[in-house]
Amino acid sequence: MPSTDQQQKTYSTPGRFDGKVALVTGAASGIGRATALRLASEGAEVFAHDFNKDGLASTAADITTAGGKVHTRAGDLSSRDECVAAVADCVDRCGHLDVLANIAGISRADHFPEVEEDAYRLMMAINADAPFFLCQAAVPHLLESKGNIVNFASNAGIMGSAYTAVYCMSKGAIVQLTRALALEYLKTELRVNAIAPGGTDTAIPANFHIPEGADFKLIARIMSPRPMSQPEEIAGLVAFVASDEGRSIHGAIISIDNGLTAG
């Protein structure tokens, strides 16, 4: 099994995104932060978005210190208006848009009968509605730039998972959104793909609350014996898929889950 050092090693490709603008949501932490840093290190002008102002400032400071270009916007993506405004602000400040990375997401577990409406509405708003409205606002600009969208699904959008019915629904919606858009724009140069991570070492699993009385044997069905992925690994896949090297990747749901959905 690879060592931790090997797992965390990254291989940036300087200049791969020179002249490109990337809007990255969830950029204050985890995979979103790692993606913002990775794309900036490869020459992209990054428009970083998140609800967490302090985390966003930290990401921007790291990009600037490393010599990268970054703009930030703090806002609540559960609002359609914010999704539309974020894309408009990005294009206004950066001049165009080449990559939309829909990474922001939330998760929680509950016994199904105990799911409260507010919790349901919020998760669907952040995980499913926001990517829809961001894509809707971004597509005209991405058609012009011959750019691409990288949505974030999950292994939970491909397989069932006990106690996370809403999360599974929201990520399943991303799988189908990606496929539907890929077909609708098949005759253009716009590319639309999704990445489906498994367990990743971020705040989401670290703060994950298991409901009282949950059956751990059912929870274990979504756990791989291999170590969790690191955010930098996922960011590396985003960079490849969003780059010109991924020009033939379209309509794909790419799993990076340590074998969870292999069978």
CORUR-V714762 format. One line per field, one symbol per residue. ss: DSSP state (@ for helix, = for strand, . for the rest). phi: phi as a letter, one per 30 degrees, with the letter a starting at -180 (. if undefined). A space follows every 10 residues. Layout:
ss=???
phi=???
This chain:
ss=...@@@@@.. .......... =====....@ @@@@@@@@@@ @...====== ..@@@@@@@@ @@@@@...== ====.....@ @@@@@@@@@@ @@@@....== ==........ .@@@..@@@@ @@@@@@@@@@ @@@@@@@@@@ @@@@@..=== ==..@@@... ....@@@@@@ @@@@@@@@@@ @@@@...... =======..= ..@@@@.... .....@@@@@ @@......=. @@@@@@@@@@ @@.@@@.... ..====.... ...
phi=.ddddddcdb bdceidceic cbccciddah dddddedddd dcjddcccba dddddddddd ddddedjcca bbbcacddce eddddddddd dddcjabcbc cdceabbaba dedcddeddd dddddddcde eedddeddee ddddchcacc dccaeddcbd bdibeddded ddddededdd deddcdcccd cbbbcbdcdb dbddddcdcd deiddddddd dccddddddc eddddddedd dddddcdcca icccdbbhie cdl
